[in-house]
Amino acid sequence: MEPYACDEAGDGFAQSRELFGSMVSRLTGSQAMGLEHADLEEQLLDEVRELMRCLLRDHLRLAGGA
C-alpha cells in the first residue's frame, strides 16, 4: 500500500487533499493556460477519476480501521 501523507486535518483524507491541491496548482500554471479547452477537459477528467479513486481508498482505509 502507498504511504499516506501527513494528515493535518486528522480525518484520514490527507492523500486526497494533496492530490486535489496538485490539480489546482496545475490549473494555475502556464502549461494549463496554454491548452485548448477540450484538451484541458480531457486531462481534468483523467485527474478527477484518480482523485475519486483516492477518496475511495482514504474512505475505505478509515472504515476498515487500518
KOLPA-476990 format. One record per residue (C-alpha): x, y, z; residue number from 1. Coordinates in nm, 3 decimals. Layout:
       xx       yy       zz  resi
        X        Y        Z   NUM
...
***
This chain:
       xx       yy       zz  resi
    0.000    0.000    0.000     1
    0.120    0.352   -0.077     2
    0.239    0.568    0.212     3
   -0.011    0.831    0.320     4
    0.074    1.196    0.358     5
    0.068    1.359    0.699     6
   -0.296    1.408    0.793     7
   -0.305    1.760    0.938     8
   -0.687    1.773    0.935     9
   -0.697    1.446    1.126    10
   -0.976    1.297    0.915    11
   -0.777    1.047    0.707    12
   -0.805    1.227    0.374    13
   -0.458    1.380    0.354    14
   -0.362    1.199    0.034    15
   -0.683    1.311   -0.137    16
   -0.626    1.669   -0.029    17
   -0.269    1.656   -0.158    18
   -0.386    1.526   -0.495    19
   -0.657    1.793   -0.518    20
   -0.404    2.063   -0.430    21
   -0.170    1.948   -0.704    22
   -0.459    1.956   -0.952    23
   -0.538    2.316   -0.857    24
   -0.170    2.409   -0.886    25
   -0.151    2.263   -1.236    26
   -0.462    2.456   -1.339    27
   -0.298    2.783   -1.240    28
    0.024    2.700   -1.423    29
    0.130    2.828   -1.762    30
    0.104    2.485   -1.924    31
   -0.269    2.457   -1.842    32
   -0.326    2.817   -1.952    33
   -0.192    2.726   -2.296    34
   -0.419    2.427   -2.351    35
   -0.732    2.429   -2.562    36
   -1.049    2.385   -2.358    37
   -1.115    2.035   -2.494    38
   -0.761    1.921   -2.411    39
   -0.781    2.066   -2.062    40
   -1.118    1.898   -2.005    41
   -0.979    1.562   -2.114    42
   -0.681    1.599   -1.881    43
   -0.907    1.702   -1.593    44
   -1.138    1.404   -1.645    45
   -0.842    1.169   -1.601    46
   -0.727    1.355   -1.290    47
   -1.077    1.362   -1.141    48
   -1.105    0.985   -1.185    49
   -0.777    0.942   -0.996    50
   -0.899    1.181   -0.725    51
   -1.220    0.979   -0.692    52
   -1.018    0.658   -0.653    53
   -0.800    0.825   -0.392    54
   -1.103    0.948   -0.197    55
   -1.248    0.598   -0.201    56
   -0.917    0.448   -0.081    57
   -0.899    0.701    0.202    58
   -1.259    0.628    0.299    59
   -1.208    0.250    0.291    60
   -0.892    0.285    0.496    61
   -1.086    0.474    0.762    62
   -1.382    0.238    0.751    63
   -1.150   -0.060    0.785    64
   -0.969    0.093    1.078    65
   -0.630    0.040    0.913    66
***
